[in-house]
Amino acid sequence: MTTVRAVLALGSNVGASNDTLSLAVGDLVDTPRVRLSGVSPVVSTKAVGGPEQPDYLNMVIEVETDLGPYELLEHCQAVENKHHRVRTVRWGPRTLDIDIITYGSWTSDDEKLTVPHPRAAGRAFVLQPWAWMDGTATLGGIPVGELAAGADDFKGLAPFEEV
């Protein structure tokens, strides 16, 4: 089977978010078919869209996988469900959100899975951690660090530190 590099964005703003993100990364790679190849720092950001809610902790990981894109989506959703993800309010608070940002060079715009993620190029909370993780990363041929600096929510994001 062919191995593909995929970039996943993780976010949480309900419960012990830092612990949830850490556990979710472990759950995502708790199969020989998904191997962790990069981890970004965690950032704290305001929620984008949806109702008023607590700030998010966000991070990006890169994995190497032989799962197909829809299998990877199912795997990500199973990990979300393990962490009690509830889908009641669009862009509402959540224990865990996992988005597939890229899946190798594969692209799709169907309703079930759109890759590259349609809003990733405008979200610093995805782009800046990704740039810290991989300074050579590009999205649509543009360096992700450059995209991050131009994003509406870029306000000097810094890695999250627990106090």
C-alpha positions in Angstrom: 0.0 0.0 0.0 1.1 3.6 -0.7 1.8 5.8 2.3 0.5 9.4 2.2 1.4 12.3 4.4 -1.7 14.0 5.8 -1.9 17.2 7.9 -4.6 17.2 10.6 -5.8 20.2 12.7 -7.0 19.5 16.3 -9.0 21.8 18.5 -10.7 21.7 21.9 -12.5 24.2 24.1 -14.5 22.0 26.5 -13.1 20.2 29.5 -9.4 19.7 30.0 -8.5 20.7 26.5 -4.7 20.4 26.7 -5.1 16.8 28.0 -7.7 16.0 25.4 -5.4 17.1 22.6 -2.5 15.1 24.0 -4.7 12.0 24.4 -6.2 12.5 20.9 -2.8 12.5 19.2 -2.1 9.2 20.9 -5.4 7.8 19.9 -4.9 8.9 16.3 -1.6 7.0 16.0 -2.7 4.0 18.1 -2.7 1.9 14.9 0.1 0.6 12.8 -1.6 2.3 9.8 -1.1 5.8 11.1 2.4 7.1 12.1 3.1 10.5 13.7 5.7 12.4 11.7 5.2 16.0 13.1 3.6 17.8 16.0 3.1 21.6 16.3 3.0 23.6 19.5 -0.4 24.2 21.0 -1.9 27.7 20.6 -4.8 29.4 22.4 -7.2 31.3 20.2 -10.7 32.9 20.3 -13.5 30.9 18.8 -14.3 31.7 15.1 -18.0 31.8 14.3 -20.8 30.1 16.2 -22.1 31.1 19.6 -20.1 32.8 22.4 -17.9 30.2 23.9 -14.5 29.6 25.6 -11.2 30.0 23.9 -9.8 27.1 21.9 -6.6 25.2 22.2 -5.4 24.3 18.7 -2.6 22.3 17.2 -1.5 20.6 14.0 0.0 17.2 13.4 1.4 15.4 10.4 0.8 11.7 9.9 2.0 9.1 7.4 -0.8 6.7 6.7 -1.9 4.0 4.3 -5.5 4.6 5.2 -7.5 6.1 2.3 -8.9 9.6 2.7 -12.4 8.4 3.7 -10.9 5.8 6.1 -8.8 8.5 7.7 -11.9 10.6 8.1 -13.7 7.7 9.8 -10.7 7.2 12.0 -10.6 10.9 13.0 -14.4 10.8 13.7 -14.0 7.7 15.9 -11.3 9.5 17.9 -13.6 12.6 18.2 -16.4 10.3 19.4 -14.1 8.6 21.9 -13.6 12.1 23.4 -17.4 12.7 23.6 -17.7 15.0 20.6 -21.3 16.2 20.2 -22.4 17.7 16.9 -25.4 19.9 17.9 -24.4 23.5 17.1 -22.4 24.4 14.0 -19.1 25.9 15.1 -20.2 25.4 18.7 -18.1 24.4 21.7 -16.5 20.9 21.5 -14.4 18.5 23.4 -12.5 17.7 20.3 -12.5 18.7 16.6 -10.2 17.0 14.1 -10.0 18.3 10.5 -8.1 16.8 7.6 -6.3 19.8 6.1 -4.3 18.0 3.4 -4.0 14.4 2.3 -1.0 14.2 0.1 -1.7 15.8 -3.3 -5.3 14.4 -3.3 -8.1 16.9 -3.6 -11.9 16.5 -3.2 -14.8 18.9 -3.0 -17.6 16.5 -2.1 -19.9 17.1 0.8 -18.4 14.3 3.0 -14.8 15.4 2.7 -13.3 18.5 1.2 -9.5 18.5 0.9 -7.6 20.8 1.2 -9.8 22.0 4.0 -11.8 24.9 2.5 -11.1 27.4 5.3 -7.6 26.4 6.2 -5.9 29.1 4.1 -7.5 31.8 6.2 -7.1 30.5 9.7 -3.9 31.4 11.5 -4.8 28.9 14.3 -4.1 26.2 11.7 -1.5 27.8 9.6 0.9 29.2 12.3 1.2 26.0 14.3 1.7 24.2 10.9 4.5 26.6 10.0 6.2 26.1 13.3 6.0 22.3 12.8 7.2 22.5 9.2 8.8 25.7 8.0 8.8 24.4 4.4 5.0 23.6 4.3 2.9 25.1 1.6 -0.8 25.2 0.9 -1.9 25.9 -2.7 1.8 26.7 -3.5 2.0 29.4 -0.8 4.1 29.1 2.3 1.8 28.4 5.3 3.7 31.0 7.4 3.0 33.7 4.8 -0.7 32.7 4.7 -0.8 32.8 8.5 0.6 36.3 8.7 -2.2 37.5 6.3 -5.0 35.7 8.1 -7.7 37.7 9.9 -7.2 35.9 13.2 -3.3 36.3 13.2 -2.5 38.5 16.2 1.0 37.3 17.1 0.0 33.8 18.1 2.4 32.3 20.5 2.6 28.7 21.8 0.3 28.0 24.7 1.8 27.6 28.1 -0.2 26.3 31.0 0.0 28.5 34.1 
